């Protein structure tokens, strides 16, 4: 993991087209702004974990026969 120190209104770049800006620091809370192309999904980690868990559960319920039937084979 790369750890960087930034102050309010300072940014870091991820690749060529994602900019992360520190908007405000108040106590133990930091507001972060993210500029990225619309094609890049951005989630809070706890939401991302829920999404991936739901996807795993949904695919676990589908057997090979059900998948073949869905695909028309």
TASUL-V108595 format. One record per run of one state. SS is the DSSP state (2 for helix, 1 for strand, 0 for the rest). FROM is the first residue (numbers start at 1). TO is the last residue. Records with the same first field share a line. If there is no record, write none. Layout:
SS->FROM-TO  FROM-TO
This chain:
0->1-10  15-17  27-28  36-44  61-63  71-73
1->11-14  18-26  29-35
2->45-60  64-70
